[in-house]
């Protein structure tokens, strides 16, 4: 203790404080300097790494371009293949559709022909039936023995003429138009409101 006092006995508290502050400033400055040096080193190191990476990237550009060109060619080939396959499928589909349409057209033509046969047969039977009824009316109304007055009522006239129109509509012609129809037009028509004449007509007939 005595030795300490002899060595530092003349130093005041103010001097001690100033010494401590100086040491503290020195330490703080040293720490900041060390941090600055480390940061600058890190920046230089990162810069060096970036330059190396850029150099590596620059050396790999031709390879990337070659790879890109290869990928482009492969993609172009695939697109061409898909396009050709699609055209082939579309062509096959069009051919199948055409075959279906042709088949449907043949079926439709067959159905239309069959329906025409049915209609022609119906018209033929209707025409024959109408012809028979018209001839029967002609034999009755134009026969002097059966119809001495050679007359018919308005109702009989309208009914026979309507049947004659049916006959013509079904394709009837020939003697019916040239001979039968003119004979029927020559008959006298007795109107339905002429009751006396109608009564006389009915009494004169010999059916």
C-alpha positions in Angstrom: 0.0 0.0 0.0 2.8 2.3 0.9 4.5 1.5 -2.4 1.3 2.3 -4.3 1.0 5.6 -2.5 4.6 6.4 -3.2 4.1 5.6 -6.9 0.7 7.2 -7.5 0.4 9.4 -4.4 0.9 12.6 -6.4 -1.9 11.8 -9.0 -5.1 13.6 -8.4 -8.6 12.2 -9.0 -9.1 14.6 -12.0 -6.1 13.2 -13.6 -7.3 9.6 -13.1 -10.7 10.5 -14.6 -9.0 12.2 -17.6 -6.8 9.1 -18.1 -9.8 6.7 -18.0 -11.7 8.9 -20.5 -8.7 8.9 -22.8 -8.4 5.2 -22.6 -12.2 4.9 -23.3 -12.0 7.1 -26.4 -9.0 5.1 -27.6 -10.9 1.8 -27.2 -14.0 3.2 -28.9 -12.0 4.5 -31.8 -10.1 1.2 -32.1 -13.4 -0.7 -32.1 -14.8 1.6 -34.8 -11.7 1.3 -36.9 -11.8 -2.5 -36.6 -15.5 -2.5 -37.7 -14.7 -0.2 -40.6 -11.9 -2.4 -41.8 -14.1 -5.6 -41.5 -16.9 -3.9 -43.4 -14.6 -2.7 -46.1 -13.2 -6.2 -46.3 -16.7 -7.7 -46.6 -17.6 -5.2 -49.4 -14.4 -6.0 -51.3 -15.0 -9.7 -50.8 -18.7 -9.4 -52.1 -17.5 -7.4 -55.0 -14.9 -10.0 -55.9 -17.6 -12.7 -55.7 -19.9 -10.7 -57.9 -17.2 -10.2 -60.5 -16.4 -13.9 -60.5 -20.1 -14.8 -60.8 -20.4 -12.4 -63.7 -17.3 -13.9 -65.4 -18.8 -17.4 -64.9 -22.1 -16.2 -66.3 -20.4 -14.6 -69.3 -18.6 -17.9 -70.1 -21.9 -19.8 -69.8 -23.8 -17.5 -72.2 -22.8 -19.4 -75.4 -23.9 -22.6 -73.7 -27.2 -21.0 -72.7 -27.7 -19.8 -76.2 -27.0 -23.2 -77.6 -29.3 -24.8 -75.2 -32.0 -22.2 -76.0 -31.6 -22.9 -79.7 -31.8 -26.7 -79.1 -35.0 -26.2 -77.0 -36.5 -24.0 -79.7 -35.8 -26.6 -82.4 -37.3 -29.4 -80.3 -40.3 -27.2 -79.6 -40.7 -26.4 -83.3 -40.5 -30.1 -84.1 -43.1 -31.0 -81.5 -45.4 -28.2 -82.8 -45.0 -29.5 -86.4 -45.7 -33.0 -85.3 -48.8 -32.0 -83.3 -50.0 -29.9 -86.3 -49.5 -32.8 -88.7 -51.3 -35.2 -86.4 -54.2 -32.7 -86.0 -54.5 -32.3 -89.7 -54.6 -36.1 -90.1 -57.3 -36.4 -87.5 -59.3 -33.6 -89.0 -59.1 -35.2 -92.4 -60.1 -38.6 -91.1 -63.0 -37.0 -89.2 -64.1 -35.2 -92.3 -64.0 -38.4 -94.3 -66.1 -40.2 -91.6 -68.6 -37.3 -91.5 -68.9 -37.4 -95.3 -69.5 -41.2 -95.2 -72.1 -40.6 -92.5 -73.8 -37.9 -94.5 -73.7 -40.1 -97.6 -75.3 -42.9 -95.6 -77.9 -40.6 -94.2 -78.7 -39.2 -97.6 -79.1 -42.7 -99.0 -81.4 -43.6 -96.1 -83.3 -40.4 -96.6 -83.7 -41.0 -100.3 -84.9 -44.5 -99.6 -87.5 -43.2 -97.0 -88.7 -40.5 -99.5 -89.0 -43.1 -102.2 -90.9 -45.4 -99.9 -93.2 -42.6 -98.8 -93.8 -41.7 -102.4 -94.8 -45.2 -103.2 -97.2 -45.2 -100.3 -98.7 -41.9 -101.4 -99.0 -43.0 -105.0 -100.7 -46.2 -103.9 -103.1 -44.2 -101.6 -103.9 -41.8 -104.5 -104.5 -44.8 -106.8 -106.9 -46.4 -104.4 -108.6 -43.1 -103.7 -108.8 -42.4 -107.4 -110.3 -45.8 -108.2 -112.9 -45.4 -105.4 -113.8 -41.9 -106.5 -114.1 -43.0 -110.2 -116.5 -45.8 -109.2 -118.7 -43.5 -107.2 -118.7 -40.9 -110.0 -119.7 -43.6 -112.6 -122.4 -44.9 -110.3 -123.8 -41.4 -110.0 -123.6 -41.0 -113.8 -125.4 -44.2 -114.4 -128.2 -43.2 -112.0 -128.7 -39.5 -112.9 -128.1 -39.8 -116.7 -130.3 -42.8 -117.2 -133.7 -41.6 -118.6 -135.5 -44.6 -117.2 -134.2 -44.0 -113.7 -134.2 -40.2 -113.8 -136.8 -39.2 -116.4 -136.5 -35.5 -115.6 -132.7 -35.6 -116.1 -132.4 -33.4 -113.1 -130.7 -33.6 -109.7 -131.0 -31.6 -106.5 -128.5 -28.9 -105.5 -127.2 -31.2 -102.7 -126.6 -34.1 -105.1 -124.9 -31.7 -107.5 -122.5 -30.3 -104.9 -121.7 -33.8 -103.5 -120.9 -35.2 -107.0 -118.8 -32.2 -108.0 -116.8 -32.4 -104.7 -116.1 -36.0 -105.4 -115.1 -35.1 -109.0 -112.5 -32.6 -107.6 -111.1 -35.4 -105.3 -110.8 -37.6 -108.4 -108.9 -34.9 -110.4 -106.7 -34.2 -107.4 -105.7 -37.8 -107.2 -104.6 -37.7 -110.9 -107.9 -38.8 -112.5 -108.4 -38.0 -116.2 -109.5 -39.6 -119.4 -113.1 -40.4 -120.2 -114.3 -38.9 -116.9 -113.3 -35.4 -118.1 -114.2 -35.9 -121.7 -117.6 -37.6 -121.4 -118.9 -38.1 -117.9 -118.3 -34.6 -116.6 -120.1 -32.9 -119.6 -123.1 -35.2 -119.2 -123.4 -34.3 -115.5 -123.2 -30.6 -116.3 -126.2 -31.0 -118.7 -128.5 -32.1 -115.9 -130.9 -29.6 -114.5 -130.3 -28.4 -111.0 -133.2 -28.2 -108.6 -132.6 -25.8 -105.7 -133.2 -27.0 -102.2 -135.8 -24.3 -101.4 -138.0 -25.4 -104.3 -139.9 -28.0 -102.4 -142.5 -28.6 -105.0 -139.9 -29.3 -107.7 -137.9 -31.5 -105.4 -141.0 -33.5 -104.6 -141.7 -34.0 -108.3 -138.1 -35.0 -108.9 -138.1 -37.7 -106.2 -141.5 -39.1 -107.4 -140.3 -39.3 -111.0 -137.3 -41.4 -110.3 -137.3 -45.2 -110.5 -134.4 -46.4 -108.4 
